[in-house]
Amino acid sequence: MIAGLLALKIASTAFLIPLDVAAAVLFVYLLVRMPPRRLLLQSLVALVLGAIVGYVTCWLLADVWDVFGVPLTLVTRIWAILAFVGVFVAVANLWGSRWWRKVIAVLAVPIFLLTSAAAINVDFGAYSTVKEAMGLTAYRALAHHEVAGKSGVMDPHLGADWRAPAGMPDAGTVGAVTIPATISGFKARTADVYFPPAALVAHPPVLPVLVLFAGQPGHPSDMLLAGKATADLNAFAAAHHGLAPIVVAPDQLGSPDRNPMCVDSPLGNSETYLTVDVPKWIKSHLKVSSSARYWAVGGFSQGGTCATQFGFGHPNLFGSVIDISGEIAPTIGAATVAKGFGGSAAAYDAAKPLTLLARHAPYADSWAFFGVGALDAKYTRYALALQDGANAAGVTTTLTRSPNTGHDWNTVRYLLKLAIPAVSTRLGLG
């Protein structure tokens, strides 16, 4: 029963329509109250107050305080306001009503909230199941023999010469593993690793590696699950004799509510973890290329910012970058410089991707894929500025806009369908 609940598809019409109907019936019942007239007036006042409070709350959080770092879509604002309206009307029914109406009003509150949350989830395109929404570990732990490889020299003609041996699986597999923070001491969550079919045969070739970061808040598995990267990787492998990059999705946050900004600071030594500990583990446990030419780093939103920081700041590690809706610079808001850089504006400036590009220019052989939602004006400006800076530094770039999407997982899914084949080809597998 619990397994079935966790697997419930919360973005499907089979789940959403009954939930919407139940919420609508409850709302009408609670809104329409029989005489005396003051009870109906009481419900109508609650409706108006709920709408006003909901609107002001959205305005303050998104437009004034910029709590989310991205603008809220009209759809999300409407559903958030409807949640407030529903709760206010339900609370109004706790006065001047019979006991059974009070019970219905109390039970209606979580239904109103769930209905709005489910609709906002669809708008944002984040979670497909209850298990994903709860952030539960999605993958089995990798066995020791699955991470007993070692880096080596990749055949530059692998994409042209490799042929799938008999018995190779049709699709890749994903497992979870703890990557120790030996040098950094960073408190990271479990990482996820994708192995393409070619990595699952008895004598696998040396393959390229793609390091992927989710956004914040988020979980390392988000790019594989919400972003559907696993499906895109399997699709590429199916068309290329089982070849695709090995993908490592490490934790750059520590927990969903933290943002160490992919630098070393009192917030955590995330840069050392991700540029020293993680690469060292990858090279000592996976059969991947030892050359930066065949290493790529990518991410979404805050994860995209990390990708540009590492890709442009450590060209000796990563030769390719995928930045989907990344920020122009690492940030946690007004406290960024004080908490992340010891109050030093110069140290903060040194960590910005544009500064890193200027410092390391000219790049000998670097490539970057920038992607953004066409409706995401703020992050489109960031992407254009970063592309200009990368071009000026000698990086080969491309920029793609996801049509009719904003700063959400719908954008990620659209762009990964293009970015994964592009970066895989760049990494010698096309």
DAJO-V646866 format. One record per residue. PSI is psi in whole degrees, 0 to 359 (* if undefined). Layout:
# DAJO-V646866
{{PSI} {PSI}}
This chain:
# DAJO-V646866
{{314} {319} {320} {321} {317} {331} {0} {128} {100} {356} {6} {153} {331} {333} {317} {317} {309} {322} {316} {319} {316} {317} {319} {317} {315} {319} {314} {318} {316} {332} {315} {108} {141} {166} {149} {158} {331} {332} {319} {318} {322} {317} {319} {321} {318} {320} {311} {315} {319} {318} {317} {312} {319} {316} {313} {321} {314} {318} {314} {311} {317} {319} {328} {304} {345} {47} {323} {346} {356} {151} {146} {139} {162} {320} {314} {318} {317} {314} {326} {317} {319} {326} {315} {317} {313} {315} {317} {317} {320} {316} {322} {334} {358} {352} {137} {30} {163} {165} {322} {331} {324} {317} {315} {321} {317} {317} {333} {331} {306} {331} {318} {315} {318} {319} {314} {318} {319} {320} {319} {323} {318} {318} {320} {340} {33} {301} {141} {330} {167} {321} {317} {317} {328} {355} {26} {151} {123} {340} {155} {158} {136} {140} {159} {317} {341} {342} {46} {24} {189} {144} {159} {198} {124} {139} {117} {345} {17} {314} {328} {327} {336} {138} {139} {129} {162} {140} {3} {137} {156} {335} {162} {180} {156} {139} {163} {148} {149} {121} {112} {144} {63} {315} {318} {327} {13} {135} {87} {151} {176} {140} {162} {144} {129} {128} {122} {167} {322} {338} {354} {5} {172} {322} {79} {152} {163} {128} {160} {167} {142} {121} {125} {137} {135} {180} {191} {126} {156} {177} {147} {330} {354} {320} {326} {324} {290} {323} {349} {29} {326} {316} {321} {320} {318} {324} {317} {316} {321} {330} {356} {45} {32} {359} {137} {162} {149} {131} {130} {125} {89} {173} {117} {2} {312} {322} {160} {329} {8} {152} {91} {359} {18} {37} {167} {123} {179} {344} {350} {146} {64} {326} {313} {321} {315} {341} {353} {297} {311} {309} {322} {317} {315} {313} {337} {359} {345} {147} {78} {166} {145} {358} {138} {337} {332} {25} {136} {155} {138} {168} {174} {134} {240} {325} {327} {323} {315} {320} {319} {325} {315} {319} {320} {335} {341} {65} {346} {346} {317} {126} {351} {149} {138} {115} {105} {109} {41} {161} {164} {338} {155} {142} {147} {23} {212} {335} {9} {305} {319} {313} {328} {341} {24} {26} {5} {112} {327} {319} {321} {315} {324} {338} {355} {140} {321} {324} {318} {321} {314} {323} {321} {359} {148} {143} {135} {318} {68} {152} {142} {135} {116} {135} {149} {154} {137} {336} {2} {81} {317} {311} {342} {319} {318} {313} {318} {318} {318} {321} {318} {316} {320} {316} {317} {333} {0} {12} {136} {124} {161} {147} {130} {138} {133} {119} {135} {31} {161} {220} {78} {179} {343} {320} {315} {313} {318} {315} {325} {329} {332} {321} {321} {313} {322} {313} {327} {320} {316} {326} {11} {15} {355} {*}}
